[in-house]
Amino acid sequence: MKRPLILITNDDGIEARGIHSLVDAVRPLGDIVVVAPDGPRSAQSSAITVNTHLRFWKHLEKDGLQMYRCNGTPCDCVKLALYTILDRQPDLILAGINHGTNSAINVLYSGTMGAVFEGCTEGIPAIGFSLDSHDPRADFSEAVRYAVRITEKVLKEGLPKDICLNVNIPLGEQLKGMRVCRQCYGRWNERFVCRQDPGGNNYYWLTGEFINLEPDAVDTDQYAMDHGYVAIVPCQVDFTHYPTVQQLSHWNEEIK
């Protein structure tokens, strides 16, 4: 019997510590193919490259592991892997481990989750892992421990059709466990810092802070992480809000 084939990507680039920690941790679970950007591609969401060429190069190969670097986005990496690089469909797609959380509304902007959603649209079980630390030297030991357990669970049991997982892991040496929960309702209070280049021309740098609009809710990913738990949010690629379809159905006759 063939070992499971696991495709891994990220948005921090192929040299990031997070993806190497994940690869090392899940190698016993199957054959691993990594297709990752050749540099940081954070906040790319589901962006794809359509106005320039895409390329990929063999980065490393050894027993049960192949690694490729690509000049595109995380979503590009998944598409190239599925339609150009791999000789069979992977049993599972993993993205991460991301340097920084993708909880709450961050799921919309995340290149990590963009790759996960791409896998989900192809009918492949997919999981995004993120650690709540932007430190390039962060300790991923607890993160990979939970990543392996969740990966094993999905390989064994699968996921519902058109559902993927957004897993966010708080930074800590001894976490309390896991919580399957919902996405926190919040938004970014964004600011653009204005600076000048040497020629005296203005340029802008995005900054800001996340505002939790329901800090007392105990069933959200943000609450779980704040209290030392790994947060698992099941996500879907169908953005339709079905109750509103029915609610607005009278428009069909009223607007001609």
N, C-alpha and C positions, 0 to 999 in steps of 0.2 A: 504494500500500500504506500502511496505517496504521502510524504509529510505535508502538513498544511503549508500553503504558500501565503506569506504575509508581506504586503507592500507597505513600506514606511516612507513618510515624507514629513516636512515641517515648513515653517515660514522663517525660521531664524538662520537658515543656511546649513549646508552639509558639514561645516566645521563646528557647529554649535555643540556644547557639552550635552544639552538635553537630548538630542537625537542619538548621540552615541551611547548615552546611558540607557535609553530605551532599547536600542539595537542589542546591546550586550545582555540586557535582562531577558528579552523574549527569544533569543536565538535557540534555546532548548525547545521551544514550542513549535518550530517549523523552519522551513527554508525562507530566508529573508532576502528581499530585493528592496534596496533603498533608491529612490529617485527624489532628490532634494535640490532646492535652488543653490546656485553657486555662491550666493551671498544673502544677506538679510532681505526678506520680502514681507515684513510685518504689515498688518492692516491692509492686505490686498484683497480680503474677502474672497469672492469667487471670480476675480478678474482673470481673463484669459488674454493671450497675446495674439493679436490679429493684424497688426500693422508693421511687424518686422519678423525676421526669421527666428525660429527656435532651433536650438542645438543641445545635444547632451553628449557627455564624455564618460567613459569608464573611469571611475575614481579608485575602486579597490575591488579585489575578488579573492576570496578564500573559501574554504569548505563551508557550503551552506549559506554563503553570504555574497551578494553582489551589490555594489554601490555605484550609482551614477550621479553626476552633478549636471544641472540643467540651468540655462540662462533665463528661464521663464519663471512664472509664478507657481505657488503650490498647486493650484488647480491645473496649470499646464503640466506639471510633473505627473499628476495622476492620469491625465489624458494620454500623455506620451507613453507612460508605462502600460496602460491598458491596451493601446492600439498600435504600439510600435515595439516596445522593449520586451514585454512578457510573452511567453509562448502559451500561456493558459491564464484563465481568470483567477485572480487571487481569492483565497478563502476569507481574507480579512484585510482591511486597510486601517493602518494606525497613523496618526499625525501627532507630532510632538517629540519629546516633551517640551512644550512651549515655555519660553522664559517670560513669565508674566501671566496673570489670570485672563481667562476668556469667559468669566462669569457674567451674568446679567446681560445688558445690552451689547457688551463687547463681542458676543457671538456673531453679531451682524457684520462687524468690521474684520474679524479675525481671518488671516490667511490660513491658519491651522484648520479652523472649522470650514473654511471654503473648500479645502481639500477633502474634508470629511463629507460635506454635502455632495461633492462631486461623486465620491464613491457610492453614496447612498442613492443618487439618481441612477446609478448603474446596477442597482439591486445587490450591492455588496455590503455586508456588515462593516461598519466603520466607526471608529472611536477617535476622538481628539483628547489628548492629555495636556494639561497646563499646570505649571507650578507657580504659586503666587510669589515669585521673586524674579527680578530683572538682573540679578547678579550673575554674570557669566560664569562665576566659580561656585554657584549655589550647590548645596548638598542635595542631590537627587535620590538619596538612598531610600527614604520613605516613599517618595513618589514612584520609583520603579517597583517597589514592593507591591503597592496597590495596583499599578499598571499591569503587572504580571497576573495578579489575581483576577482582575476584571477581564483581561484578555483571555485567560483560561476559561472563564465563565462564558464569554461570547463564543469562543471556538466550540464549546461543548453544546450550548443551548441555542445559539444564534440570536437574532433580533427580529422583532416584528417587521413586516414589509414596510419599506419607506421610512424607517426609523433609524436614527443614529444616536450616538451618545456624546455629550459634552461633559468631560470629566475635569473638574478643577480641584487642585490639591493645595491645601494651605502649607506654608513653610513651618516645619516643626520636626523635632527629633522623635516624638512618639505621638502619633495621631490616635484619635479615639475610635475610628471606624469609618464606615461609609453611610451616606444618606442619599437615597433616590428622592429627588425633590424637583421643584419647579424653578424657572428662571425668575430672578428678582426683578421687580419693576423699579427702574431708576433711569437716570440719564447723566450725561456729562455736562458739567458747567465749563464750557470751553472758552479759552481766551487765545488770541493771537498776539504773540510778542513781536513788536516791530523793532527791527535792527537795520543797520546800514552796512552795505558792502564797502570795500575800499574805494569804489568809485562814487560813493555818496548816494547810492540808490537803495531804496527801502526793500527789505524782504521780511517775510513773516514766518514765525515758528509756532506751531500749534502746541498748546499746553492746556491744562485744566485739571479738574478733579471730578471723581465720580460721586454723584449724589444718590444715596439710597432713599427712595421715596416711600418705602414701607419698612422702616427699621425695626418695627415690633413684630413683623410677620416671622413665624418660626418654621415655615415650610419652604423657604427659598434657598437657593444655592449660596447666596451671600451669608445668610444666617448660619448655614452648616459650616462654611469655611471659617467664619468668625468664632465658632465654638469648637474648632479643632477636628472637624469631620471632612472627609473627602466628599465633594458634592457631585452627584451624577444626575444630569438633566437629559432625559430622552427628548430628542428634537426631531422635527419632520420637515421635509422639503416642500410639502404642500402648504402654501401660505394662505389658502382660502379659509375665511371665517364663515363656516357653514350656517350658523344661526342667522347671520346678517344676510345671507343669500335669500333665505325665506322672508326675513323682515322687509327687504327691499324689493321683493318680487312684484309688488304692485306698480313699480316704476315701468315694468314692461308694457303696461297698458296706458300709463299716464304720460309717458314721454314718447312721442312719435317723431 
